[in-house]
C-alpha cells in the first residue's frame, strides 16, 4: 500500500538549505620581516563566493619552451577547472589581448553586459605601450628575485625571437556555459560584484609578469580588497637561467612564488581542490 511521507517530513526537506560547496585550502604565506619562515593556515572558502581567473593560457608563445610548458599544464589545469566549476566557482578565462577571438559568444557577452559597478579604487592605468598594467609597487613589494629584463626565454641556443604568437586561449581548457571571458579590469570587477565574489584564485602564466600585473591579476585584486590566493603549481615564469640569480628555471619560479607569498597573497596547490598530487613539470628534475 502506498504510504505518503508525513507532511512534516516534506516540509523539512523543502526548507533544508541547499548544501554549499566549500573549498578547504592550505594557504601558505611568509611575512615581510621573516621571508624564510613559511606559515600555513587552513581556510574554508564558499565555492559560490569564489572566482578562478585563468591568466594568459594562450595557444602559442614566442618562446618555444614557454609554449611547451603551457601545453603540458593545460590538461591538469582543465581537470581542476572542471572540478571547481561543478562546485559553483565562477570561471573567468582571461586570455589577454585575444578576447576578440570570442566576440559574440555568450561567455564574452556575459562579461561585457554585466552591470557596471564603481570600484573602490582607481583601476590600473595604461603603460607606455598602451597596455593596462598594475606595476610593481615599492610601497607593497621589494624587487623581483629573478632578472627577467631579457623577457625570460629559457631556451638554450637559439634564443627565441619576441613576436605576437598567440591568437586565442589554448583549446584544452574547456569553456562552458556560465563561464566568463575577459581581459578587462572593469569587466572583471563587475563580474565579481554581480556574483558577490570575495575570494579570487589566480592561475596561469606568467607569474613574474601577467599573473601579477594584468588588470585582473594579483596586484589589482589585492588592492581591490579581495581575498586572493595563487594556485602555485598551476603557474610558470618567464625566466632565463643564464640571468641572475643563475638558478634553474623551476627554482626561479619558486623564488617568484615565495615573493608573492611574502608581499602579496598566500598560495596553495591544486591538490587541495582535486585530492590528487600537485602538478609538476616533467623537466623539473630537482
Ligand atoms: Zn625560448
py3Dmol code that shows the C-alpha trace and the ligand (Angstrom):
import py3Dmol

protein = """\
ATOM      1  CA  UNK A   1       0.000   0.000   0.000  1.00  0.00           C
ATOM      2  CA  UNK A   2       1.310   3.463  -0.882  1.00  0.00           C
ATOM      3  CA  UNK A   3       2.211   5.354   2.237  1.00  0.00           C
ATOM      4  CA  UNK A   4       2.876   9.045   1.707  1.00  0.00           C
ATOM      5  CA  UNK A   5       5.591  10.790   3.706  1.00  0.00           C
ATOM      6  CA  UNK A   6       4.141  12.775   6.566  1.00  0.00           C
ATOM      7  CA  UNK A   7       3.689  16.432   5.681  1.00  0.00           C
ATOM      8  CA  UNK A   8       6.165  17.485   8.371  1.00  0.00           C
ATOM      9  CA  UNK A   9       8.893  15.417   6.697  1.00  0.00           C
ATOM     10  CA  UNK A  10       8.261  17.050   3.330  1.00  0.00           C
ATOM     11  CA  UNK A  11       8.400  20.479   4.918  1.00  0.00           C
ATOM     12  CA  UNK A  12      11.794  19.720   6.452  1.00  0.00           C
ATOM     13  CA  UNK A  13      13.132  18.572   3.064  1.00  0.00           C
ATOM     14  CA  UNK A  14      11.837  21.692   1.328  1.00  0.00           C
ATOM     15  CA  UNK A  15      13.207  24.068   3.921  1.00  0.00           C
ATOM     16  CA  UNK A  16      16.618  22.407   4.248  1.00  0.00           C
ATOM     17  CA  UNK A  17      19.188  24.850   2.852  1.00  0.00           C
ATOM     18  CA  UNK A  18      20.961  23.820  -0.346  1.00  0.00           C
ATOM     19  CA  UNK A  19      24.352  22.457   0.602  1.00  0.00           C
ATOM     20  CA  UNK A  20      27.009  24.989  -0.348  1.00  0.00           C
ATOM     21  CA  UNK A  21      30.232  23.514  -1.628  1.00  0.00           C
ATOM     22  CA  UNK A  22      33.302  24.638   0.248  1.00  0.00           C
ATOM     23  CA  UNK A  23      36.931  24.810  -0.781  1.00  0.00           C
ATOM     24  CA  UNK A  24      39.331  23.907   2.020  1.00  0.00           C
ATOM     25  CA  UNK A  25      42.690  25.469   1.200  1.00  0.00           C
ATOM     26  CA  UNK A  26      46.056  25.188   2.929  1.00  0.00           C
ATOM     27  CA  UNK A  27      47.155  28.758   2.401  1.00  0.00           C
ATOM     28  CA  UNK A  28      50.895  29.278   2.579  1.00  0.00           C
ATOM     29  CA  UNK A  29      52.392  32.694   3.266  1.00  0.00           C
ATOM     30  CA  UNK A  30      55.502  34.477   4.568  1.00  0.00           C
ATOM     31  CA  UNK A  31      55.905  37.707   6.460  1.00  0.00           C
ATOM     32  CA  UNK A  32      57.888  40.637   5.057  1.00  0.00           C
ATOM     33  CA  UNK A  33      60.232  40.506   8.050  1.00  0.00           C
ATOM     34  CA  UNK A  34      60.812  36.716   8.067  1.00  0.00           C
ATOM     35  CA  UNK A  35      60.620  35.547   4.446  1.00  0.00           C
ATOM     36  CA  UNK A  36      62.270  32.199   5.189  1.00  0.00           C
ATOM     37  CA  UNK A  37      59.544  31.157   7.597  1.00  0.00           C
ATOM     38  CA  UNK A  38      56.560  29.587   5.841  1.00  0.00           C
ATOM     39  CA  UNK A  39      53.240  29.806   7.664  1.00  0.00           C
ATOM     40  CA  UNK A  40      50.353  27.568   6.582  1.00  0.00           C
ATOM     41  CA  UNK A  41      46.773  28.303   7.579  1.00  0.00           C
ATOM     42  CA  UNK A  42      43.699  26.242   6.649  1.00  0.00           C
ATOM     43  CA  UNK A  43      40.928  28.416   5.231  1.00  0.00           C
ATOM     44  CA  UNK A  44      37.477  27.466   4.014  1.00  0.00           C
ATOM     45  CA  UNK A  45      36.059  29.454   1.125  1.00  0.00           C
ATOM     46  CA  UNK A  46      32.497  29.122  -0.105  1.00  0.00           C
ATOM     47  CA  UNK A  47      32.683  27.944  -3.715  1.00  0.00           C
ATOM     48  CA  UNK A  48      29.827  30.230  -4.781  1.00  0.00           C
ATOM     49  CA  UNK A  49      31.717  33.263  -3.431  1.00  0.00           C
ATOM     50  CA  UNK A  50      34.925  32.355  -5.281  1.00  0.00           C
ATOM     51  CA  UNK A  51      36.248  33.049  -8.779  1.00  0.00           C
ATOM     52  CA  UNK A  52      39.062  31.265 -10.595  1.00  0.00           C
ATOM     53  CA  UNK A  53      40.864  33.527 -13.064  1.00  0.00           C
ATOM     54  CA  UNK A  54      42.875  31.787 -15.786  1.00  0.00           C
ATOM     55  CA  UNK A  55      45.580  34.175 -16.934  1.00  0.00           C
ATOM     56  CA  UNK A  56      47.027  34.121 -20.451  1.00  0.00           C
ATOM     57  CA  UNK A  57      46.923  30.386 -21.148  1.00  0.00           C
ATOM     58  CA  UNK A  58      47.413  31.142 -24.827  1.00  0.00           C
ATOM     59  CA  UNK A  59      47.506  28.737 -27.780  1.00  0.00           C
ATOM     60  CA  UNK A  60      51.124  29.607 -28.548  1.00  0.00           C
ATOM     61  CA  UNK A  61      54.009  31.719 -27.263  1.00  0.00           C
ATOM     62  CA  UNK A  62      57.022  33.355 -28.868  1.00  0.00           C
ATOM     63  CA  UNK A  63      59.239  31.303 -26.553  1.00  0.00           C
ATOM     64  CA  UNK A  64      59.111  27.642 -27.581  1.00  0.00           C
ATOM     65  CA  UNK A  65      59.917  26.398 -24.068  1.00  0.00           C
ATOM     66  CA  UNK A  66      57.191  28.570 -22.547  1.00  0.00           C
ATOM     67  CA  UNK A  67      54.685  27.285 -25.121  1.00  0.00           C
ATOM     68  CA  UNK A  68      55.633  23.670 -24.324  1.00  0.00           C
ATOM     69  CA  UNK A  69      55.154  24.213 -20.609  1.00  0.00           C
ATOM     70  CA  UNK A  70      51.707  25.787 -21.141  1.00  0.00           C
ATOM     71  CA  UNK A  71      50.721  22.777 -23.225  1.00  0.00           C
ATOM     72  CA  UNK A  72      51.915  20.411 -20.501  1.00  0.00           C
ATOM     73  CA  UNK A  73      49.976  22.253 -17.810  1.00  0.00           C
ATOM     74  CA  UNK A  74      46.755  22.506 -19.836  1.00  0.00           C
ATOM     75  CA  UNK A  75      45.282  19.033 -19.218  1.00  0.00           C
ATOM     76  CA  UNK A  76      45.837  19.042 -15.445  1.00  0.00           C
ATOM     77  CA  UNK A  77      44.583  22.639 -15.164  1.00  0.00           C
ATOM     78  CA  UNK A  78      41.444  21.791 -17.135  1.00  0.00           C
ATOM     79  CA  UNK A  79      40.716  18.989 -14.648  1.00  0.00           C
ATOM     80  CA  UNK A  80      40.913  21.485 -11.769  1.00  0.00           C
ATOM     81  CA  UNK A  81      38.720  23.976 -13.632  1.00  0.00           C
ATOM     82  CA  UNK A  82      36.075  21.316 -14.319  1.00  0.00           C
ATOM     83  CA  UNK A  83      36.060  20.247 -10.688  1.00  0.00           C
ATOM     84  CA  UNK A  84      35.617  23.722  -9.170  1.00  0.00           C
ATOM     85  CA  UNK A  85      33.123  24.818 -11.845  1.00  0.00           C
ATOM     86  CA  UNK A  86      30.902  21.913 -10.775  1.00  0.00           C
ATOM     87  CA  UNK A  87      31.166  23.149  -7.192  1.00  0.00           C
ATOM     88  CA  UNK A  88      29.914  26.601  -8.132  1.00  0.00           C
ATOM     89  CA  UNK A  89      33.135  28.599  -8.618  1.00  0.00           C
ATOM     90  CA  UNK A  90      32.901  31.345 -11.270  1.00  0.00           C
ATOM     91  CA  UNK A  91      35.415  30.621 -14.045  1.00  0.00           C
ATOM     92  CA  UNK A  92      36.922  33.662 -15.750  1.00  0.00           C
ATOM     93  CA  UNK A  93      39.002  32.924 -18.846  1.00  0.00           C
ATOM     94  CA  UNK A  94      41.436  35.803 -19.304  1.00  0.00           C
ATOM     95  CA  UNK A  95      43.493  35.326 -22.474  1.00  0.00           C
ATOM     96  CA  UNK A  96      44.841  38.873 -22.689  1.00  0.00           C
ATOM     97  CA  UNK A  97      44.726  40.731 -25.999  1.00  0.00           C
ATOM     98  CA  UNK A  98      42.935  37.901 -27.831  1.00  0.00           C
ATOM     99  CA  UNK A  99      39.454  38.052 -26.257  1.00  0.00           C
ATOM    100  CA  UNK A 100      38.122  39.293 -29.622  1.00  0.00           C
ATOM    101  CA  UNK A 101      38.530  35.713 -30.803  1.00  0.00           C
ATOM    102  CA  UNK A 102      35.471  35.060 -28.597  1.00  0.00           C
ATOM    103  CA  UNK A 103      33.474  38.057 -29.818  1.00  0.00           C
ATOM    104  CA  UNK A 104      29.728  37.373 -29.747  1.00  0.00           C
ATOM    105  CA  UNK A 105      29.979  34.203 -27.632  1.00  0.00           C
ATOM    106  CA  UNK A 106      27.688  34.008 -24.572  1.00  0.00           C
ATOM    107  CA  UNK A 107      30.749  33.947 -22.268  1.00  0.00           C
ATOM    108  CA  UNK A 108      32.239  37.108 -23.791  1.00  0.00           C
ATOM    109  CA  UNK A 109      28.854  38.881 -23.836  1.00  0.00           C
ATOM    110  CA  UNK A 110      28.273  37.877 -20.207  1.00  0.00           C
ATOM    111  CA  UNK A 111      31.431  39.769 -19.180  1.00  0.00           C
ATOM    112  CA  UNK A 112      30.526  42.777 -21.330  1.00  0.00           C
ATOM    113  CA  UNK A 113      26.889  43.038 -20.289  1.00  0.00           C
ATOM    114  CA  UNK A 114      27.098  42.572 -16.542  1.00  0.00           C
ATOM    115  CA  UNK A 115      26.159  45.906 -14.902  1.00  0.00           C
ATOM    116  CA  UNK A 116      28.852  48.489 -14.165  1.00  0.00           C
ATOM    117  CA  UNK A 117      29.900  48.757 -10.507  1.00  0.00           C
ATOM    118  CA  UNK A 118      32.218  51.561  -9.418  1.00  0.00           C
ATOM    119  CA  UNK A 119      35.401  50.073  -7.942  1.00  0.00           C
ATOM    120  CA  UNK A 120      36.614  51.381  -4.547  1.00  0.00           C
ATOM    121  CA  UNK A 121      39.934  52.494  -6.072  1.00  0.00           C
ATOM    122  CA  UNK A 122      41.149  53.651  -9.460  1.00  0.00           C
ATOM    123  CA  UNK A 123      41.918  50.613 -11.593  1.00  0.00           C
ATOM    124  CA  UNK A 124      45.325  50.071 -13.224  1.00  0.00           C
ATOM    125  CA  UNK A 125      46.318  52.547 -15.886  1.00  0.00           C
ATOM    126  CA  UNK A 126      47.870  52.196 -19.317  1.00  0.00           C
ATOM    127  CA  UNK A 127      51.616  51.845 -19.657  1.00  0.00           C
ATOM    128  CA  UNK A 128      53.632  53.497 -22.421  1.00  0.00           C
ATOM    129  CA  UNK A 129      52.718  50.723 -24.859  1.00  0.00           C
ATOM    130  CA  UNK A 130      49.016  51.260 -24.204  1.00  0.00           C
ATOM    131  CA  UNK A 131      48.572  48.074 -22.155  1.00  0.00           C
ATOM    132  CA  UNK A 132      46.730  48.364 -18.868  1.00  0.00           C
ATOM    133  CA  UNK A 133      49.099  47.189 -16.169  1.00  0.00           C
ATOM    134  CA  UNK A 134      49.361  47.123 -12.405  1.00  0.00           C
ATOM    135  CA  UNK A 135      53.069  47.863 -11.950  1.00  0.00           C
ATOM    136  CA  UNK A 136      55.327  46.716  -9.101  1.00  0.00           C
ATOM    137  CA  UNK A 137      54.597  48.993  -6.204  1.00  0.00           C
ATOM    138  CA  UNK A 138      57.515  49.864  -3.903  1.00  0.00           C
ATOM    139  CA  UNK A 139      55.006  50.553  -1.117  1.00  0.00           C
ATOM    140  CA  UNK A 140      53.947  46.918  -1.341  1.00  0.00           C
ATOM    141  CA  UNK A 141      56.881  44.866  -2.572  1.00  0.00           C
ATOM    142  CA  UNK A 142      60.628  44.505  -2.970  1.00  0.00           C
ATOM    143  CA  UNK A 143      62.290  43.903  -6.345  1.00  0.00           C
ATOM    144  CA  UNK A 144      61.528  40.588  -8.052  1.00  0.00           C
ATOM    145  CA  UNK A 145      64.022  37.852  -7.092  1.00  0.00           C
ATOM    146  CA  UNK A 146      64.734  36.990 -10.759  1.00  0.00           C
ATOM    147  CA  UNK A 147      66.076  39.166 -13.564  1.00  0.00           C
ATOM    148  CA  UNK A 148      63.542  38.974 -16.390  1.00  0.00           C
ATOM    149  CA  UNK A 149      64.749  42.072 -18.220  1.00  0.00           C
ATOM    150  CA  UNK A 150      65.604  39.897 -21.261  1.00  0.00           C
ATOM    151  CA  UNK A 151      61.918  38.730 -21.219  1.00  0.00           C
ATOM    152  CA  UNK A 152      62.992  35.337 -19.949  1.00  0.00           C
ATOM    153  CA  UNK A 153      63.341  32.922 -22.880  1.00  0.00           C
ATOM    154  CA  UNK A 154      64.623  29.793 -21.130  1.00  0.00           C
ATOM    155  CA  UNK A 155      65.683  28.002 -24.333  1.00  0.00           C
ATOM    156  CA  UNK A 156      69.306  27.150 -24.924  1.00  0.00           C
ATOM    157  CA  UNK A 157      70.571  28.356 -28.312  1.00  0.00           C
ATOM    158  CA  UNK A 158      68.947  29.523 -30.442  1.00  0.00           C
ATOM    159  CA  UNK A 159      67.087  32.046 -28.321  1.00  0.00           C
ATOM    160  CA  UNK A 160      63.502  32.732 -29.385  1.00  0.00           C
ATOM    161  CA  UNK A 161      62.524  35.964 -31.098  1.00  0.00           C
ATOM    162  CA  UNK A 162      59.815  38.053 -29.440  1.00  0.00           C
ATOM    163  CA  UNK A 163      56.612  38.206 -31.529  1.00  0.00           C
ATOM    164  CA  UNK A 164      52.825  38.180 -31.039  1.00  0.00           C
ATOM    165  CA  UNK A 165      52.404  34.422 -31.234  1.00  0.00           C
ATOM    166  CA  UNK A 166      49.005  33.984 -29.588  1.00  0.00           C
ATOM    167  CA  UNK A 167      45.560  34.022 -31.213  1.00  0.00           C
ATOM    168  CA  UNK A 168      43.234  32.524 -28.556  1.00  0.00           C
ATOM    169  CA  UNK A 169      43.207  30.545 -25.305  1.00  0.00           C
ATOM    170  CA  UNK A 170      44.686  27.078 -25.674  1.00  0.00           C
ATOM    171  CA  UNK A 171      41.958  24.659 -26.807  1.00  0.00           C
ATOM    172  CA  UNK A 172      42.467  22.149 -23.993  1.00  0.00           C
ATOM    173  CA  UNK A 173      40.933  24.476 -21.428  1.00  0.00           C
ATOM    174  CA  UNK A 174      37.239  23.998 -21.980  1.00  0.00           C
ATOM    175  CA  UNK A 175      34.823  26.907 -21.861  1.00  0.00           C
ATOM    176  CA  UNK A 176      31.359  26.154 -20.525  1.00  0.00           C
ATOM    177  CA  UNK A 177      28.021  27.850 -20.093  1.00  0.00           C
ATOM    178  CA  UNK A 178      28.180  30.211 -17.117  1.00  0.00           C
ATOM    179  CA  UNK A 179      31.904  30.950 -17.588  1.00  0.00           C
ATOM    180  CA  UNK A 180      33.046  34.465 -18.488  1.00  0.00           C
ATOM    181  CA  UNK A 181      35.745  35.670 -20.898  1.00  0.00           C
ATOM    182  CA  UNK A 182      37.501  38.991 -20.324  1.00  0.00           C
ATOM    183  CA  UNK A 183      40.941  40.565 -20.031  1.00  0.00           C
ATOM    184  CA  UNK A 184      39.478  43.839 -18.785  1.00  0.00           C
ATOM    185  CA  UNK A 185      39.857  45.171 -15.233  1.00  0.00           C
ATOM    186  CA  UNK A 186      36.488  46.890 -15.009  1.00  0.00           C
ATOM    187  CA  UNK A 187      34.629  43.946 -16.559  1.00  0.00           C
ATOM    188  CA  UNK A 188      36.343  41.611 -14.105  1.00  0.00           C
ATOM    189  CA  UNK A 189      35.329  43.842 -11.205  1.00  0.00           C
ATOM    190  CA  UNK A 190      31.728  43.969 -12.480  1.00  0.00           C
ATOM    191  CA  UNK A 191      31.607  40.173 -12.706  1.00  0.00           C
ATOM    192  CA  UNK A 192      32.906  39.750  -9.159  1.00  0.00           C
ATOM    193  CA  UNK A 193      30.407  42.295  -7.859  1.00  0.00           C
ATOM    194  CA  UNK A 194      27.459  40.705  -9.684  1.00  0.00           C
ATOM    195  CA  UNK A 195      28.248  37.264  -8.259  1.00  0.00           C
ATOM    196  CA  UNK A 196      29.177  38.663  -4.805  1.00  0.00           C
ATOM    197  CA  UNK A 197      32.619  37.088  -5.128  1.00  0.00           C
ATOM    198  CA  UNK A 198      35.058  37.922  -2.345  1.00  0.00           C
ATOM    199  CA  UNK A 199      37.637  35.180  -2.990  1.00  0.00           C
ATOM    200  CA  UNK A 200      39.814  35.125  -6.091  1.00  0.00           C
ATOM    201  CA  UNK A 201      42.125  32.318  -7.172  1.00  0.00           C
ATOM    202  CA  UNK A 202      44.744  33.177  -9.796  1.00  0.00           C
ATOM    203  CA  UNK A 203      46.440  30.630 -12.044  1.00  0.00           C
ATOM    204  CA  UNK A 204      48.041  30.550 -15.482  1.00  0.00           C
ATOM    205  CA  UNK A 205      51.102  32.310 -16.859  1.00  0.00           C
ATOM    206  CA  UNK A 206      53.466  34.050 -16.381  1.00  0.00           C
ATOM    207  CA  UNK A 207      53.759  34.695 -12.694  1.00  0.00           C
ATOM    208  CA  UNK A 208      56.527  37.310 -12.794  1.00  0.00           C
ATOM    209  CA  UNK A 209      54.689  39.290 -15.466  1.00  0.00           C
ATOM    210  CA  UNK A 210      50.987  38.894 -16.325  1.00  0.00           C
ATOM    211  CA  UNK A 211      49.690  36.947 -13.307  1.00  0.00           C
ATOM    212  CA  UNK A 212      50.950  39.750 -11.081  1.00  0.00           C
ATOM    213  CA  UNK A 213      50.482  42.719 -13.365  1.00  0.00           C
ATOM    214  CA  UNK A 214      47.375  42.344 -15.519  1.00  0.00           C
ATOM    215  CA  UNK A 215      44.286  44.386 -14.596  1.00  0.00           C
ATOM    216  CA  UNK A 216      42.700  41.141 -13.354  1.00  0.00           C
ATOM    217  CA  UNK A 217      45.974  39.942 -11.774  1.00  0.00           C
ATOM    218  CA  UNK A 218      47.210  39.530  -8.225  1.00  0.00           C
ATOM    219  CA  UNK A 219      48.283  43.131  -7.551  1.00  0.00           C
ATOM    220  CA  UNK A 220      44.986  44.597  -8.731  1.00  0.00           C
ATOM    221  CA  UNK A 221      42.834  42.032  -6.924  1.00  0.00           C
ATOM    222  CA  UNK A 222      44.707  42.544  -3.635  1.00  0.00           C
ATOM    223  CA  UNK A 223      44.397  46.320  -3.968  1.00  0.00           C
ATOM    224  CA  UNK A 224      40.655  45.892  -4.555  1.00  0.00           C
ATOM    225  CA  UNK A 225      40.443  44.188  -1.164  1.00  0.00           C
ATOM    226  CA  UNK A 226      39.640  40.666  -2.381  1.00  0.00           C
ATOM    227  CA  UNK A 227      40.865  37.539  -0.585  1.00  0.00           C
ATOM    228  CA  UNK A 228      43.404  36.429  -3.176  1.00  0.00           C
ATOM    229  CA  UNK A 229      45.323  33.173  -3.492  1.00  0.00           C
ATOM    230  CA  UNK A 230      47.697  31.870  -6.143  1.00  0.00           C
ATOM    231  CA  UNK A 231      47.438  28.217  -7.198  1.00  0.00           C
ATOM    232  CA  UNK A 232      51.205  27.813  -7.188  1.00  0.00           C
ATOM    233  CA  UNK A 233      51.524  24.517  -9.086  1.00  0.00           C
ATOM    234  CA  UNK A 234      49.409  25.881 -11.954  1.00  0.00           C
ATOM    235  CA  UNK A 235      51.702  28.701 -12.988  1.00  0.00           C
ATOM    236  CA  UNK A 236      55.076  29.279 -14.640  1.00  0.00           C
ATOM    237  CA  UNK A 237      57.515  32.126 -15.134  1.00  0.00           C
ATOM    238  CA  UNK A 238      59.451  33.706 -17.967  1.00  0.00           C
ATOM    239  CA  UNK A 239      62.929  33.234 -16.537  1.00  0.00           C
ATOM    240  CA  UNK A 240      66.200  32.559 -18.301  1.00  0.00           C
ATOM    241  CA  UNK A 241      68.579  30.629 -16.002  1.00  0.00           C
ATOM    242  CA  UNK A 242      71.521  32.476 -17.590  1.00  0.00           C
ATOM    243  CA  UNK A 243      70.316  35.596 -15.797  1.00  0.00           C
ATOM    244  CA  UNK A 244      70.575  36.406 -12.066  1.00  0.00           C
ATOM    245  CA  UNK A 245      70.277  34.727  -9.682  1.00  0.00           C
ATOM    246  CA  UNK A 246      71.520  31.930 -12.020  1.00  0.00           C
ATOM    247  CA  UNK A 247      69.288  29.136 -10.726  1.00  0.00           C
ATOM    248  CA  UNK A 248      67.418  26.584 -12.862  1.00  0.00           C
ATOM    249  CA  UNK A 249      64.096  27.661 -14.399  1.00  0.00           C
ATOM    250  CA  UNK A 250      61.866  25.927 -11.839  1.00  0.00           C
ATOM    251  CA  UNK A 251      63.812  27.243  -8.854  1.00  0.00           C
ATOM    252  CA  UNK A 252      63.347  30.664 -10.453  1.00  0.00           C
ATOM    253  CA  UNK A 253      59.574  30.090 -10.449  1.00  0.00           C
ATOM    254  CA  UNK A 254      59.703  29.004  -6.796  1.00  0.00           C
ATOM    255  CA  UNK A 255      61.539  32.226  -5.927  1.00  0.00           C
ATOM    256  CA  UNK A 256      58.754  34.291  -7.509  1.00  0.00           C
ATOM    257  CA  UNK A 257      56.131  32.194  -5.674  1.00  0.00           C
ATOM    258  CA  UNK A 258      57.953  32.998  -2.400  1.00  0.00           C
ATOM    259  CA  UNK A 259      57.972  36.676  -3.404  1.00  0.00           C
ATOM    260  CA  UNK A 260      54.188  36.558  -3.898  1.00  0.00           C
ATOM    261  CA  UNK A 261      53.732  34.810  -0.541  1.00  0.00           C
ATOM    262  CA  UNK A 262      55.867  37.478   1.134  1.00  0.00           C
ATOM    263  CA  UNK A 263      54.361  40.601  -0.392  1.00  0.00           C
ATOM    264  CA  UNK A 264      51.001  39.882  -1.968  1.00  0.00           C
ATOM    265  CA  UNK A 265      48.907  36.837  -1.185  1.00  0.00           C
ATOM    266  CA  UNK A 266      49.068  33.250   0.051  1.00  0.00           C
ATOM    267  CA  UNK A 267      49.439  30.260  -2.260  1.00  0.00           C
ATOM    268  CA  UNK A 268      48.140  26.682  -2.336  1.00  0.00           C
ATOM    269  CA  UNK A 269      48.365  23.721  -4.698  1.00  0.00           C
ATOM    270  CA  UNK A 270      45.669  22.126  -6.837  1.00  0.00           C
ATOM    271  CA  UNK A 271      45.905  19.071  -4.555  1.00  0.00           C
ATOM    272  CA  UNK A 272      43.616  20.962  -2.145  1.00  0.00           C
ATOM    273  CA  UNK A 273      40.941  21.076  -4.857  1.00  0.00           C
ATOM    274  CA  UNK A 274      41.377  17.718  -6.574  1.00  0.00           C
ATOM    275  CA  UNK A 275      42.634  15.450  -3.789  1.00  0.00           C
ATOM    276  CA  UNK A 276      45.305  14.323  -6.269  1.00  0.00           C
ATOM    277  CA  UNK A 277      49.015  15.117  -6.372  1.00  0.00           C
ATOM    278  CA  UNK A 278      50.068  18.672  -7.161  1.00  0.00           C
ATOM    279  CA  UNK A 279      51.172  19.294 -10.748  1.00  0.00           C
ATOM    280  CA  UNK A 280      54.880  19.211 -11.586  1.00  0.00           C
ATOM    281  CA  UNK A 281      56.577  19.822 -14.937  1.00  0.00           C
ATOM    282  CA  UNK A 282      58.321  16.737 -16.350  1.00  0.00           C
ATOM    283  CA  UNK A 283      61.506  18.732 -16.915  1.00  0.00           C
ATOM    284  CA  UNK A 284      61.634  19.701 -13.235  1.00  0.00           C
ATOM    285  CA  UNK A 285      64.238  17.150 -12.131  1.00  0.00           C
ATOM    286  CA  UNK A 286      65.108  18.709  -8.792  1.00  0.00           C
TER     287      UNK A 286
END
"""
ligand_1 = """\
1
ZN
Zn 62.550 30.346 -25.847
"""
view = py3Dmol.view(width=600, height=400)
view.addModel(protein, "pdb")
view.setStyle({"model": 0}, {"cartoon": {"style": "trace"}})
view.addModel(ligand_1, "xyz")
view.setStyle({"model": 1}, {"stick": {}})
view.zoomTo()
view.show()
